[in-house]
């Protein structure tokens, strides 16, 4: 029924994407852990130091860069998780049609693992971005209050 060259090519391309998607998800998990460390340092040391410099432009530029990095994780990791979910489901469902439950169970396991990793990294990025927005807004408000005095 679906035997055109384009369908076969799409299947081959999507099959080849599973490995890079898996590595990208692992990268985003590690990047999230790195960002957690940076965020702790920001909360404990960096924000106070920036307030003392009283240079709002430096604070704004740094805040934009760091919030964008967290937003990058928030948006891309769940997309990769979804790709990692959908890619193995095609062969898994085809294996089910052939009666091979072992391939289906492996495909489902990969699908669920990639979903969980994508959501975990995305949630981490979301929380970090929210915290950073709040901290940098507060720092800017403190700096503005200092300027008014």
MARBA-3410 file (N, C-alpha, C, O; in Angstrom, 1 decimal):
149
0.8,-1.2,0.0,0.0,0.0,0.0,0.9,1.3,0.0,0.7,2.1,-0.8 ~ 1.8,1.3,0.9,2.7,2.5,1.0,4.1,2.1,0.5,5.0,1.8,1.3 ~ 4.3,2.0,-0.8,5.6,1.5,-1.3,6.3,2.5,-2.2,7.2,2.1,-2.9 ~ 5.9,3.8,-2.1,6.6,4.7,-3.0,8.0,5.0,-2.5,8.3,4.7,-1.3 ~ 8.8,5.6,-3.3,10.2,5.9,-3.0,10.2,7.0,-1.9,11.0,6.9,-1.0
9.3,7.9,-1.9,9.3,9.0,-0.9,9.0,8.5,0.5,9.6,8.9,1.4 ~ 8.1,7.5,0.6,7.7,6.9,1.9,8.9,6.1,2.4,9.2,6.2,3.6 ~ 9.6,5.4,1.6,10.7,4.6,2.0,11.9,5.6,2.4,12.6,5.3,3.4 ~ 12.0,6.6,1.7,13.1,7.6,2.0,12.8,8.3,3.4,13.7,8.4,4.2 ~ 11.5,8.7,3.6,11.1,9.3,4.9,11.4,8.3,6.0,11.8,8.7,7.1
11.1,7.0,5.8,11.3,6.0,6.8,12.8,5.9,7.2,13.2,5.8,8.3 ~ 13.6,5.9,6.1,15.0,5.7,6.4,15.6,6.9,7.1,16.4,6.8,8.0 ~ 15.2,8.1,6.7,15.6,9.3,7.4,15.2,9.4,8.8,16.0,9.7,9.7 ~ 14.0,9.1,9.1,13.5,9.1,10.5,14.2,8.0,11.3,14.4,8.2,12.5 ~ 14.5,6.9,10.7,15.2,5.8,11.5,16.6,6.3,11.8,17.1,6.0,12.9
17.3,7.0,10.9,18.6,7.5,11.1,18.6,8.6,12.2,19.7,8.8,12.8 ~ 17.5,9.2,12.4,17.5,10.3,13.4,17.4,9.9,14.9,17.7,10.6,15.8 ~ 17.1,8.6,15.1,16.9,8.2,16.5,18.2,8.3,17.3,18.2,8.7,18.4 ~ 19.3,7.9,16.7,20.6,8.0,17.4,21.0,9.4,17.8,21.3,9.7,18.9 ~ 21.0,10.4,16.8,21.3,11.8,17.1,20.3,12.4,18.1,20.7,13.2,19.0
19.1,12.0,18.0,18.1,12.5,19.0,18.4,12.0,20.4,18.3,12.8,21.3 ~ 18.8,10.8,20.5,19.1,10.2,21.8,20.3,10.9,22.4,20.3,11.3,23.6 ~ 21.3,11.2,21.6,22.5,11.9,22.1,22.2,13.3,22.4,22.7,13.8,23.4 ~ 21.4,13.9,21.6,21.0,15.3,21.9,20.2,15.4,23.2,20.4,16.3,24.0 ~ 19.4,14.4,23.5,18.7,14.4,24.8,19.6,14.2,26.0,19.5,14.9,27.0
20.6,13.3,25.8,21.6,13.2,26.9,22.4,14.5,27.0,22.7,14.8,28.2 ~ 22.7,15.2,25.9,23.4,16.4,26.0,22.5,17.4,26.8,23.0,18.1,27.7 ~ 21.2,17.5,26.6,20.4,18.4,27.3,20.2,18.1,28.7,20.1,19.0,29.6 ~ 20.3,16.8,29.1,20.2,16.4,30.5,21.5,16.9,31.2,21.4,17.5,32.3 ~ 22.7,16.7,30.5,23.9,17.2,31.1,24.0,18.7,31.1,24.4,19.3,32.1
23.4,19.4,30.1,23.4,20.8,30.1,22.5,21.4,31.2,22.8,22.4,31.7 ~ 21.4,20.7,31.5,20.5,21.1,32.5,21.2,21.0,33.9,21.0,21.9,34.7 ~ 22.0,19.9,34.1,22.7,19.8,35.3,23.7,20.9,35.5,23.9,21.5,36.5 ~ 24.4,21.2,34.4,25.4,22.4,34.3,24.6,23.7,34.7,25.1,24.5,35.5 ~ 23.5,23.9,34.1,22.7,25.1,34.3,22.2,25.2,35.8,22.1,26.3,36.4
21.9,24.0,36.4,21.5,24.0,37.8,22.7,24.6,38.6,22.5,25.4,39.6 ~ 23.9,24.1,38.3,25.1,24.6,39.1,25.3,26.1,38.9,25.6,26.8,39.8 ~ 25.1,26.6,37.6,25.3,28.0,37.4,24.2,28.8,38.1,24.5,29.8,38.7 ~ 23.0,28.2,38.2,21.9,28.9,38.8,22.1,29.0,40.3,21.8,30.0,40.9 ~ 22.7,28.0,40.9,23.0,28.0,42.4,24.0,29.1,42.6,23.9,29.9,43.6
25.0,29.1,41.8,26.1,30.2,41.9,25.5,31.6,41.7,25.9,32.5,42.4 ~ 24.6,31.7,40.8,23.9,33.0,40.6,23.2,33.5,41.9,23.3,34.6,42.3 ~ 22.4,32.5,42.4,21.6,32.9,43.6,22.5,33.2,44.8,22.2,34.1,45.6 ~ 23.6,32.5,45.0,24.4,32.7,46.2,25.4,33.8,46.1,25.5,34.6,47.0 ~ 26.0,34.0,44.9,27.1,35.0,44.8,26.8,36.0,43.7,26.9,37.2,44.0
26.5,35.6,42.5,26.5,36.5,41.3,25.5,37.6,41.4,25.9,38.8,41.1 ~ 24.3,37.4,41.8,23.3,38.5,41.8,23.7,39.6,42.8,23.6,40.8,42.5 ~ 24.2,39.2,43.9,24.6,40.2,44.9,25.8,41.0,44.4,25.9,42.2,44.5 ~ 26.7,40.3,43.7,27.9,41.0,43.1,27.4,42.0,42.0,27.9,43.1,41.9 ~ 26.5,41.6,41.2,26.0,42.4,40.2,25.2,43.7,40.7,25.3,44.8,40.2
24.5,43.5,41.8,23.8,44.6,42.4,24.8,45.6,42.9,24.6,46.8,42.7 ~ 25.9,45.2,43.4,26.9,46.1,43.9,27.6,46.9,42.8,28.2,47.9,43.1 ~ 27.7,46.3,41.6,28.3,47.0,40.5,27.5,48.2,40.1,28.0,49.2,39.6 ~ 26.2,48.1,40.3,25.2,49.2,40.0,25.3,49.6,38.5,25.0,50.7,38.1 ~ 25.6,48.6,37.6,25.6,48.8,36.2,24.4,48.0,35.6,24.5,46.8,35.4
23.3,48.7,35.4,22.1,48.0,35.0,22.2,47.4,33.6,21.6,46.3,33.3 ~ 23.0,48.0,32.7,23.1,47.4,31.4,23.8,46.1,31.4,23.4,45.2,30.6 ~ 24.8,45.9,32.2,25.5,44.6,32.4,24.6,43.6,32.9,24.5,42.5,32.4 ~ 23.7,44.0,33.9,22.8,43.0,34.5,21.7,42.6,33.4,21.4,41.4,33.3 ~ 21.2,43.6,32.7,20.2,43.3,31.6,20.8,42.3,30.6,20.2,41.3,30.2
22.0,42.6,30.1,22.6,41.8,29.1,22.9,40.4,29.6,22.6,39.4,28.9 ~ 23.4,40.3,30.8,23.7,38.9,31.4,22.4,38.2,31.6,22.3,37.0,31.4 ~ 21.4,38.9,32.1,20.1,38.2,32.4,19.5,37.7,31.1,19.0,36.6,31.1 ~ 19.5,38.5,30.0,19.0,38.0,28.7,19.7,36.8,28.3,19.1,35.8,27.8 ~ 21.0,36.8,28.3,21.8,35.7,27.8,21.5,34.4,28.6,21.3,33.3,28.1
21.4,34.5,29.9,21.2,33.4,30.8,19.8,32.9,30.7,19.6,31.6,30.8 ~ 18.8,33.8,30.6,17.4,33.3,30.5,17.2,32.7,29.2,16.5,31.7,29.1 ~ 17.8,33.2,28.1,17.7,32.6,26.8,18.2,31.2,26.8,17.7,30.3,26.1 ~ 19.3,31.0,27.5,19.9,29.6,27.5,18.9,28.7,28.2,18.8,27.5,27.7 ~ 18.3,29.1,29.3,17.3,28.2,29.9,16.1,28.0,29.1,15.6,26.9,29.0
15.7,29.1,28.4,14.5,28.9,27.5,14.8,28.0,26.3,14.0,27.2,25.8 ~ 16.1,28.0,25.9,16.5,27.1,24.8,16.3,25.6,25.3,15.8,24.8,24.5 ~ 16.7,25.3,26.5,16.5,24.0,27.0,15.0,23.7,27.1,14.5,22.6,26.7 ~ 14.2,24.6,27.6,12.8,24.5,27.8,12.1,24.1,26.5,11.1,23.3,26.6 ~ 12.5,24.7,25.5,11.8,24.5,24.2,12.3,23.3,23.4,11.5,22.5,22.9
13.6,23.1,23.4,14.1,22.1,22.5,14.1,20.7,23.1,13.8,19.7,22.4 ~ 14.3,20.5,24.4,14.4,19.2,25.0,13.0,18.4,24.8,13.1,17.3,24.4 ~ 11.9,19.0,25.1,10.6,18.3,24.9,10.4,17.9,23.4,9.8,16.9,23.1 ~ 10.8,18.8,22.5,10.7,18.5,21.1,11.5,17.2,20.7,11.0,16.4,20.0 ~ 12.7,17.2,21.2,13.5,16.0,21.0,12.9,14.8,21.7,13.0,13.7,21.1
12.4,15.0,22.8,11.7,13.8,23.5,10.6,13.3,22.7,10.4,12.1,22.6 ~ 9.8,14.2,22.1,8.7,13.8,21.2,9.2,13.0,20.0,8.6,12.0,19.6 ~ 10.3,13.6,19.4,10.9,12.9,18.2,11.3,11.5,18.7,11.1,10.5,17.9 ~ 12.0,11.4,19.8,12.5,10.1,20.3,11.3,9.2,20.7,11.5,8.0,20.7 ~ 10.1,9.7,20.9,9.0,8.9,21.1,8.4,8.3,19.8,8.1,7.2,19.7
8.3,9.2,18.9,7.6,8.8,17.6,8.5,8.0,16.7,7.9,7.1,16.0 ~ 9.8,8.2,16.7,10.6,7.4,15.8,10.6,5.9,16.0,10.4,5.2,15.0 ~ 10.7,5.4,17.2,10.7,4.0,17.4,9.3,3.4,17.3,9.1,2.1,17.2 ~ 8.2,4.2,17.4,6.9,3.6,17.4,6.5,3.1,16.0,5.8,2.1,16.0 ~ 7.0,3.6,15.0,6.7,3.1,13.6,7.2,1.7,13.5,6.4,0.8,13.2
8.5,1.4,13.7,8.9,0.0,13.6,8.3,-0.9,14.7,8.1,-2.1,14.5 ~ 8.0,-0.3,15.8,7.4,-1.1,16.9,6.0,-1.6,16.5,5.7,-2.7,16.8 ~ 5.2,-0.7,15.9,3.9,-1.1,15.5,3.9,-2.0,14.3,3.1,-2.9,14.2 ~ 4.9,-1.8,13.4,5.1,-2.8,12.3,5.4,-4.2,12.9,5.0,-5.2,12.3 ~ 6.3,-4.2,13.9,6.6,-5.5,14.5,5.4,-6.1,15.2,5.3,-7.4,15.1
4.6,-5.3,15.7,3.3,-5.9,16.3,2.5,-6.5,15.3,1.9,-7.6,15.5 ~ 2.4,-5.9,14.1,1.7,-6.5,13.0,2.2,-7.8,12.5,1.5,-8.7,12.1 ~ 3.5,-8.0,12.7,4.2,-9.2,12.4,4.2,-10.2,13.5,4.6,-11.4,13.4 ~ 3.7,-9.8,14.7,3.6,-10.7,15.8,4.9,-10.7,16.7,5.0,-11.6,17.5 ~ 5.8,-9.8,16.5,7.0,-9.8,17.2,6.9,-8.8,18.4,7.1,-7.6,18.2
6.5,-9.3,19.5,6.2,-8.5,20.7,7.5,-8.0,21.3,7.6,-6.9,21.9 ~ 8.6,-8.7,21.1,9.9,-8.3,21.7,10.4,-6.9,21.1,10.8,-6.0,21.8 ~ 10.3,-6.8,19.8,10.7,-5.5,19.1,9.7,-4.4,19.6,10.2,-3.3,19.8 ~ 8.5,-4.7,19.7,7.5,-3.7,20.2,7.8,-3.2,21.6,7.8,-2.0,21.8 ~ 8.2,-4.2,22.5,8.5,-3.8,23.8,9.8,-2.9,23.9,9.9,-2.0,24.7
10.8,-3.3,23.1,12.0,-2.4,23.0,11.7,-1.0,22.5,12.1,-0.1,23.0 ~ 10.9,-1.0,21.4,10.5,0.3,20.9,9.7,1.2,21.9,9.9,2.4,22.0 ~ 8.8,0.5,22.6,8.0,1.3,23.6,8.9,1.8,24.7,8.7,2.9,25.2 ~ 9.9,1.0,25.1,10.8,1.3,26.2,11.6,2.6,25.8,11.8,3.5,26.5 ~ 12.1,2.5,24.5,12.9,3.7,24.0,12.0,4.9,23.9,12.4,6.0,24.3
10.8,4.7,23.5,9.8,5.8,23.3,9.6,6.5,24.7,9.6,7.7,24.8 ~ 9.3,5.7,25.7,9.0,6.2,27.0,10.2,6.9,27.6,10.1,7.9,28.3 ~ 11.4,6.3,27.5,12.6,6.8,28.0,12.9,8.2,27.4,13.3,9.1,28.1 ~ 12.8,8.3,26.1,13.1,9.6,25.5,12.1,10.7,25.9,12.4,11.8,26.0 ~ 10.8,10.3,26.1,9.8,11.2,26.5,10.1,11.7,27.9,10.1,12.9,28.1
10.5,10.8,28.8,10.8,11.2,30.2,12.0,12.1,30.2,12.0,13.2,30.9 ~ 13.1,11.8,29.5,14.3,12.6,29.5,14.0,14.0,28.9,14.5,15.0,29.4 ~ 13.2,14.1,27.8,12.9,15.4,27.2,12.1,16.2,28.2,12.3,17.4,28.3 ~ 11.1,15.6,28.8,10.3,16.4,29.8,11.1,16.8,31.0,10.9,17.9,31.5 ~ 12.0,16.0,31.5,12.8,16.3,32.6,13.7,17.5,32.3,13.8,18.4,33.1
14.4,17.5,31.2,15.3,18.6,30.8,14.4,19.8,30.6,14.8,20.9,31.0 ~ 13.3,19.7,29.9,12.4,20.9,29.7,11.9,21.5,31.0,11.9,22.7,31.1 ~ 11.5,20.6,31.9,11.0,21.2,33.2,12.2,21.9,34.0,12.0,22.9,34.6 ~ 13.3,21.3,33.9,14.5,21.9,34.6,14.8,23.3,34.0,15.0,24.3,34.7 ~ 14.8,23.4,32.6,15.0,24.7,32.0,13.9,25.7,32.3,14.2,26.8,32.5
12.7,25.2,32.4,11.6,26.1,32.7,11.7,26.7,34.1,11.6,27.9,34.3 ~ 12.0,25.8,35.1,12.2,26.3,36.5,13.4,27.3,36.6,13.3,28.3,37.2 ~ 14.5,26.9,35.9,15.6,27.8,35.9,15.3,29.2,35.3,15.7,30.2,35.9 ~ 14.6,29.2,34.2,14.3,30.4,33.5,13.4,31.3,34.4,13.6,32.5,34.5 ~ 12.4,30.7,35.1,11.5,31.4,36.0,12.3,32.0,37.1,12.1,33.2,37.5
13.1,31.2,37.8,13.9,31.7,38.9,14.8,32.9,38.4,14.9,33.9,39.1 ~ 15.5,32.7,37.3,16.3,33.8,36.8,15.6,35.1,36.6,16.0,36.1,36.9 ~ 14.4,34.9,35.9,13.6,36.1,35.7,13.3,36.9,37.0,13.4,38.1,37.1 ~ 12.9,36.1,37.9,12.5,36.7,39.2,13.7,37.3,39.9,13.6,38.5,40.4 ~ 14.9,36.7,39.9,16.1,37.2,40.6,16.6,38.4,39.9,16.9,39.4,40.5
16.7,38.4,38.6,17.2,39.5,37.8,16.3,40.7,37.9,16.7,41.9,38.0 ~ 14.9,40.5,37.9,14.0,41.6,38.0,14.2,42.2,39.4,14.1,43.5,39.5 ~ 14.3,41.4,40.4,14.5,41.9,41.8,15.8,42.7,41.9,15.8,43.8,42.5 ~ 16.8,42.2,41.3,18.1,42.9,41.3,18.0,44.3,40.6,18.5,45.2,41.1 ~ 17.3,44.3,39.5,17.2,45.6,38.8,16.3,46.6,39.6,16.6,47.8,39.6
15.3,46.1,40.3,14.5,46.9,41.1,15.3,47.5,42.3,15.2,48.7,42.6 ~ 16.2,46.7,42.8,17.0,47.1,43.9,18.0,48.2,43.4,18.2,49.2,44.0 ~ 18.5,48.0,42.2,19.4,48.9,41.6,18.7,50.3,41.3,19.3,51.3,41.5 ~ 17.5,50.2,40.8,16.8,51.4,40.5,16.5,52.2,41.8,16.5,53.4,41.8 ~ 16.1,51.4,42.9,15.8,52.1,44.1,17.1,52.8,44.7,17.0,53.9,45.3
18.3,52.2,44.5,19.5,52.8,44.9,19.8,54.1,44.1,20.2,55.1,44.7 ~ 19.4,54.1,42.8,19.7,55.3,42.0,18.7,56.4,42.4,19.1,57.6,42.2 ~ 17.5,56.1,42.8,16.6,57.1,43.2,17.0,57.9,44.5,16.5,59.0,44.7 ~ 17.8,57.2,45.3,18.2,57.8,46.6,19.3,58.8,46.4,19.7,59.4,47.4
END
